Amino acid sequence: MYALVPAAGSGSRLGSELPKQYLELAGQPMIAHTVGALLGCARLRGVTVVVAPGDTRAAACLAPQPRLQLADCGGATRAASVRGGLRWLLEHGADARDWVLVHDAARCCITAQAVDRLVDACRDDAVGGLLALPLADTLKRQQDGAAPVRVQATVPRGGLWQAQTPQMFRIGQLADALDAGAGAEVTDEASAIEAQGLRPLLVPGEASNFKVTLPGDLELAEAVLLARSGTRAPRRLRHG
């Protein structure tokens, strides 16, 4: 059982010169928090971080660990980075039948307890699954072509879930699904699996396991991390 962390993106929506996975939060680069939580799950044989070719930042900010590997095979898209990482795992001793947990580098508030809950739910399942949260907020669809933007309709939220990561599937099955979906819009691993006619499990996640995407998310993530460490004093974020 392995964890795979695609970390080849630039995080352009944050407006930082530094890729967001390397921004400092609560005294450490964001990716260090993410990897540390995954390494806290003892059932994971290894954690592989997929970086862009020539990226040396990950090696500089992640302390060497026996269960931590870096793979410089990242691609232009998340799906390409995941596919490259799966290939790397297979070339370095993993079996196609082994489980892989793919997790966003920018979900730095993940806990080892949430990872264990996903593993417990999926390890005997024929398909696998993902952490997710049932939608609680009222959903609105915007009116096309309106300026200013106005509501077109309220969307029923019953049965809708917000996908999180990790997402846990067999290495070979996921690789085949990503290959079959090449050229299509694959926003997460589960969507590639679903396109094969399979139905992944939905495993309740945690509200704190959000993805850092916009500037305000940085402050929220840091507040969560500081609270967990017992340090509540505010500090200035460094955006690179």
C-alpha positions as CSV (number, residue, x, y, z in Angstrom):
1,M,0.0,0.0,0.0
2,Y,1.5,3.3,-1.2
3,A,0.8,7.0,-1.1
4,L,1.4,9.2,-4.1
5,V,1.5,13.0,-3.9
6,P,1.4,14.9,-7.2
7,A,3.4,18.1,-6.6
8,A,4.4,19.3,-10.0
9,G,1.9,22.2,-10.3
10,S,2.6,25.9,-10.0
11,G,-0.4,27.0,-8.0
12,S,-0.9,30.1,-10.2
13,R,-4.2,31.1,-8.6
14,L,-2.4,32.1,-5.4
15,G,-0.4,34.7,-7.3
16,S,2.9,33.6,-5.7
17,E,6.2,33.3,-7.5
18,L,6.8,30.1,-5.5
19,P,4.7,27.0,-6.2
20,K,2.1,26.8,-3.5
21,Q,3.3,23.4,-2.1
22,Y,6.5,25.1,-1.0
23,L,5.0,28.1,0.8
24,E,5.7,28.2,4.5
25,L,2.8,27.5,6.9
26,A,3.2,27.2,10.6
27,G,7.0,27.1,10.3
28,Q,7.3,24.4,7.6
29,P,6.7,24.3,3.8
30,M,3.1,23.2,3.0
31,I,4.3,19.9,1.5
32,A,6.1,19.0,4.7
33,H,2.9,19.0,6.6
34,T,1.2,16.9,3.9
35,V,3.9,14.3,3.8
36,G,4.3,14.2,7.5
37,A,0.6,13.3,8.0
38,L,0.9,10.5,5.4
39,L,4.0,9.1,7.0
40,G,2.1,9.0,10.2
41,C,0.0,6.2,8.7
42,A,2.1,3.2,9.6
43,R,0.3,0.9,7.1
44,L,1.7,2.9,4.1
45,R,4.7,1.1,2.7
46,G,6.0,4.4,1.2
47,V,5.1,7.9,0.3
48,T,6.2,9.1,-3.2
49,V,6.2,12.8,-4.1
50,V,6.0,13.4,-7.8
51,V,7.7,16.7,-8.8
52,A,8.5,18.4,-12.1
53,P,11.7,17.4,-13.8
54,G,14.5,19.6,-12.5
55,D,12.6,20.6,-9.3
56,T,15.1,20.5,-6.4
57,R,12.9,22.3,-3.8
58,A,11.2,19.1,-2.5
59,A,14.5,17.5,-1.7
60,A,15.6,20.7,0.1
61,C,12.5,21.0,2.3
62,L,11.6,17.4,3.0
63,A,13.8,15.6,5.6
64,P,15.1,12.2,4.4
65,Q,12.9,9.3,5.6
66,P,13.3,5.6,4.8
67,R,9.6,5.5,3.6
68,L,9.8,8.8,1.5
69,Q,10.8,8.8,-2.2
70,L,10.9,11.6,-4.7
71,A,10.1,11.0,-8.4
72,D,10.9,13.7,-10.9
73,C,8.4,12.5,-13.5
74,G,5.7,15.2,-13.0
75,G,3.7,16.3,-16.1
76,A,1.8,19.3,-17.3
77,T,-1.5,18.1,-15.7
78,R,-2.5,16.4,-12.5
79,A,-3.5,13.3,-14.4
80,A,-0.1,13.2,-16.2
81,S,1.8,13.5,-12.9
82,V,-0.3,10.7,-11.3
83,R,0.2,8.5,-14.3
84,G,4.0,9.1,-14.2
85,G,4.0,8.4,-10.5
86,L,2.1,5.1,-11.0
87,R,4.6,4.1,-13.6
88,W,7.5,5.0,-11.3
89,L,6.0,2.9,-8.5
90,L,5.7,-0.1,-10.8
91,E,9.3,0.3,-11.9
92,H,10.5,0.5,-8.3
93,G,9.0,-2.7,-6.9
94,A,5.3,-2.1,-6.5
95,D,2.7,-4.6,-7.9
96,A,-0.2,-3.6,-10.1
97,R,-2.5,-5.2,-7.5
98,D,-1.2,-3.0,-4.7
99,W,-3.3,-0.1,-3.4
100,V,-2.2,3.5,-4.0
101,L,-3.6,6.5,-2.1
102,V,-3.3,9.6,-4.3
103,H,-3.4,12.8,-2.2
104,D,-3.2,16.5,-3.1
105,A,0.0,18.3,-1.9
106,A,-2.2,21.3,-1.1
107,R,-4.4,19.4,1.3
108,C,-1.9,20.0,4.1
109,C,-4.4,19.6,7.0
110,I,-5.0,15.9,6.3
111,T,-4.7,13.7,9.4
112,A,-3.3,10.2,9.7
113,Q,-6.6,9.3,11.4
114,A,-8.6,10.3,8.2
115,V,-6.1,8.2,6.1
116,D,-6.6,5.2,8.3
117,R,-10.4,5.6,8.1
118,L,-10.2,5.5,4.3
119,V,-7.9,2.4,4.4
120,D,-10.2,0.6,6.8
121,A,-13.2,1.3,4.5
122,C,-11.6,0.4,1.2
123,R,-9.0,-2.3,1.7
124,D,-11.4,-5.2,1.2
125,D,-13.5,-3.4,-1.5
126,A,-13.4,-4.5,-5.1
127,V,-13.1,-0.9,-6.4
128,G,-11.7,1.5,-3.8
129,G,-12.9,4.9,-2.8
130,L,-12.2,8.4,-1.7
131,L,-12.7,10.8,1.2
132,A,-15.6,13.2,0.7
133,L,-18.1,15.3,2.5
134,P,-21.9,15.6,1.9
135,L,-22.7,19.1,0.7
136,A,-24.3,21.2,3.3
137,D,-24.6,24.6,1.6
138,T,-27.4,25.6,-0.8
139,L,-26.1,25.5,-4.4
140,K,-26.8,28.2,-7.0
141,R,-26.3,28.0,-10.8
142,Q,-25.5,31.3,-12.4
143,Q,-27.4,32.8,-15.3
144,D,-25.4,32.6,-18.5
145,G,-24.3,35.8,-20.0
146,A,-25.5,38.0,-17.2
147,A,-23.6,41.0,-16.0
148,P,-23.7,41.4,-13.1
149,V,-23.8,37.7,-12.4
150,R,-27.3,36.6,-11.2
151,V,-28.8,33.3,-10.1
152,Q,-30.5,31.2,-12.7
153,A,-31.6,28.4,-10.4
154,T,-31.1,26.6,-7.1
155,V,-29.6,23.2,-7.5
156,P,-30.9,20.4,-5.2
157,R,-28.0,19.3,-3.0
158,G,-29.5,15.9,-2.0
159,G,-27.0,13.1,-2.6
160,L,-24.2,15.4,-3.6
161,W,-20.7,15.1,-2.0
162,Q,-17.6,17.2,-2.2
163,A,-14.7,15.1,-3.3
164,Q,-11.5,15.2,-1.2
165,T,-8.3,13.2,-1.2
166,P,-6.7,10.7,-0.6
167,Q,-8.4,8.6,-3.3
168,M,-7.6,4.9,-3.0
169,F,-7.5,2.5,-5.9
170,R,-5.4,-0.5,-7.2
171,I,-2.3,0.8,-9.0
172,G,-2.9,-1.2,-12.2
173,Q,-6.6,-0.4,-12.3
174,L,-6.0,3.3,-11.9
175,A,-3.3,3.4,-14.5
176,D,-5.5,1.7,-17.0
177,A,-8.4,4.1,-16.2
178,L,-6.1,7.1,-16.6
179,D,-4.8,5.8,-19.9
180,A,-8.3,5.2,-21.2
181,G,-9.3,8.7,-20.2
182,A,-6.3,10.4,-21.8
183,G,-7.4,13.6,-23.6
184,A,-10.6,13.8,-21.6
185,E,-11.2,16.1,-18.6
186,V,-10.1,14.0,-15.6
187,T,-10.3,16.2,-12.5
188,D,-9.6,13.4,-10.0
189,E,-8.8,9.7,-9.9
190,A,-12.3,8.7,-9.0
191,S,-13.7,10.3,-12.2
192,A,-11.3,8.1,-14.3
193,I,-12.5,5.0,-12.4
194,E,-16.1,6.0,-12.8
195,A,-15.6,6.4,-16.5
196,Q,-14.9,2.6,-16.5
197,G,-18.3,1.9,-15.1
198,L,-17.2,1.4,-11.6
199,R,-18.6,3.0,-8.4
200,P,-16.0,4.1,-5.8
201,L,-16.9,4.2,-2.1
202,L,-17.6,7.5,-0.5
203,V,-15.9,7.7,2.9
204,P,-16.7,10.6,5.2
205,G,-13.8,13.0,5.3
206,E,-13.1,16.1,7.5
207,A,-13.9,19.7,6.9
208,S,-10.3,20.7,7.7
209,N,-9.1,18.6,4.7
210,F,-9.7,21.4,2.3
211,K,-7.4,22.2,-0.7
212,V,-5.4,25.4,-0.5
213,T,-6.3,27.2,-3.7
214,L,-6.9,30.9,-3.0
215,P,-5.0,33.4,-0.8
216,G,-7.5,33.2,2.0
217,D,-7.0,29.4,2.2
218,L,-3.4,30.0,3.3
219,E,-4.5,31.8,6.5
220,L,-7.1,29.2,7.3
221,A,-4.7,26.3,6.8
222,E,-2.1,27.9,9.0
223,A,-4.7,28.6,11.7
224,V,-5.6,24.8,11.6
225,L,-2.0,23.7,11.8
226,L,-1.1,26.2,14.5
227,A,-4.1,25.1,16.6
228,R,-3.1,21.5,16.3
229,S,0.4,22.2,17.5
230,G,-0.9,24.3,20.4
231,T,0.5,27.5,18.9
232,R,-2.3,30.0,18.4
233,A,-0.3,33.3,18.1
234,P,-0.9,34.9,14.6
235,R,2.1,35.4,12.3
236,R,2.7,36.9,8.9
237,L,2.4,34.5,6.0
238,R,5.3,34.4,3.6
239,H,4.1,34.1,0.0
240,G,7.5,33.7,-1.6
